[in-house]
Amino acid sequence: MKKANLLVALLICFTASAQLDNTFGIKAGTNYSQFRPDIEFYGVKALDFQGKIGYYVGGFFNISISDKSSIRPELLFANQGTTSKELYLEFIYGEEGEVVNKVNDLMILFPVSYRLALVDFLFLEVGIQPGYTLKRAVVAKEVSFEPSWEGERATYSNFDRFDFSLNGGLGYDLTDQLELNFRYSYGLIERDDAYKTSVISLGLGLKI
């Protein structure tokens, strides 16, 4: 009798779970990333961090909790980083110049978000995002003198690869399968004892 009751309970749980919207999907979009804050030496701004445009692509699994809320883990590959201006750089002749560095980080991200439907087509999401930098490449360009020069692409390995961010955003269901998503990621870890990450992303998700 106990086994029969247990079987019935399991069937009820399975049926209820099947009725919820547990779905896989793919997503892709663009991002605008920047390191923060600017770095100063003795009151002089030495590194002025500015944003750069990148992209992301990956997949998700939406786990329904109720008809209005869900948990969504994701696996994303992203190109992000920053642009930095090295100010007050003194060259061999004693002149001041400016070098622009473009930092490209290839990252693997693991966002986990709690999603709450505000209305039928609009949802709010908050969550966490561990990340790991697979590769970092930097291109330097001197822009102060004529003619300007651009250096070769250099790959770096000695830097803090791990990151951890808080995420917040909004989403809009364009159709039953297609959604538009806006997200802001605020980095909590001070990497290389100098900077944290800040990323704004906008993209589309497709349920499959």
N, C-alpha and C positions, 0 to 999 in steps of 0.2 A: 504493500500500500504506500509506504513511504517513497519507494522508487517510482511509483506511478505519479505521485504528487510532484516529485522532483522533475520528472519528465514533462509534466504539464506546465510547471513553472518555467522550465527552460524554453519550451515551445512558445509560451506567451512572451517571454523576453525577446526571443528571436524575431517573432512577428512584429513586436513593437519597434525593434531596432530596424527591421527591414522597411517599415513605413516611414522612418525618418530619412532625411535627405543626406545620406553619406555618399559623397561623390569625390572622384578623382578629377584632376584638371591640369592644364598647362597654362603658363602665364609668361608674359614678356613685356618689356617697356623700357623707358629711359629714366635716367637719374641725374641729379645735380648734387655733387658731393664736394665737401670742403673740410680741411682740417681746421681746428680752432684750439686755443686763441692764437693771435699773432705772437711771435717770439721777439723779445726785446733784450738788449744787452746794455746795461748802465743807462737805462732810460731812452735808448735809441732803438727804433724798430729795425730789426735785422732781417726778419722774415715776415712778409705780408702775405698771409694765406688767402687765396681766392678760389672760387669754385671752378669745377670742370664738369663737362657733360659726359655721361657714360651710358651703360645699358645693363639690363639684367634679363635672364631667361631661366625657367625652371618649371617645377611642378608643385602641386599641393594635394592634400587629402582633407576634405571637409567632414568633420565628425559632428553630427547633430546632437545637441543636448536636449533641445525642445524645438518647437516650431519657430521660435524667435532667436535662438542662440545656438552657437556652435563653437568648437575648437578647431583651428586650422593649422596644422604643421606644414611647413614648406621646405623645399630644397631648392636653392637658387645659386646660380653662377652669375657674378656681377663684375663689371669693370667700373671701378670708382677710384677715388684718390683726391688730388687737389692740384691747384696751380699755385706756385709760390714765387714771390718776387724777393730776391736778395738785394736789399737796399744798402747804400753806403759801402759798396764793395770797392776797396782801394786797389788799383792795378799797379803794375810795376813802375809806371811813371808818376804815381801819386795822384792820379785822377780818380774821381768817384764814378762808378758805373752801376748798371742794373742788369741782373741776370734773372731770367724767368725760367723756372723749373716746372715741367709738367710731370706729375707723379701719377703713374698708372698702376693701380693695384688690381690684380685678378683674384677675386675672393670667392669662397664658398660660404654661403649663409644658411642658417637654420632658424628662420623665424617661426615662432609659435604664437598664435593670436587667439584671443577670445573675441568673437564677433557677436554683436547684438543688433537685431533688426529694429530700427527706429520707426520705420513705416514699411510697407510691403516691398518697396524698391530701394530703400536707403538703409545702409548699415554702418555701425561704428565698430572699430576694432582697436584693441590695445594688446600689447604683448611684449615678449622679449626676443632678442636676436643674437645668439652666439655667432661668431664669424671667424674665419681663418684665411689669411692671405697666402695664396698659393705662389704668387710671383709678383715682384715689384720691378718696374722699369721706369727710368727717369731720363727725360730729354731736357738738356739745358740750352737756352738761347740767350745771347747777349744782345740787348736792344738799345743801348745808350749811345753807341758810336756808329759811325759809318765807315766801312760797311759793317753791318751786324753779322753775327755768325750763329750757327746752330750746331751743337755738338751731336755726337753719335748717341744712339740709344744705349744706356747702361743698365745692366741688371744688378740688383742689390740682394744680398742674402742676410746681412747682419742688421736685423730690425725686429721689433715686436710684431709677431704675426697674428696673435690672438686679439680679438675684439669682442665687446659685449655691449649691446645697445638696448634701449627701451624704444618700442615702436608705438605709434598712434596714427590713426588714419580714418578715412571715410571711403565707402564704396557705393556704387550705384549699379543696380541690375538693369542693363540695357535690354536683355531678353532673359528667358529662362536659363539659357546656357552661357550667355556672354555678360561680363561685368567690367566696369571701369573702377580702378582702384587708385587712391591717392594715399601716400604714407610718408611719415617723417620718422627718421631714425636718429636718436640722440645717443651718441657714444658715451659710456660711463668710464671706460678704462683709459688712463693716461698712458699712451704708447710712447716708448722710447723716452719716458720721463719728460715729455715736451708737449704733446698734442693729443686731442681727442677728435673723433670723427662726427660729422654731421651730414646726413643724406636726405634729400627729398626725392621721392620716386613717383612716377605716374605710368600706369600701364593697363593692359587688358588681361583678363583671365577667362579661359574657356573650359567649361565642364565637359567631360567626355565619358 
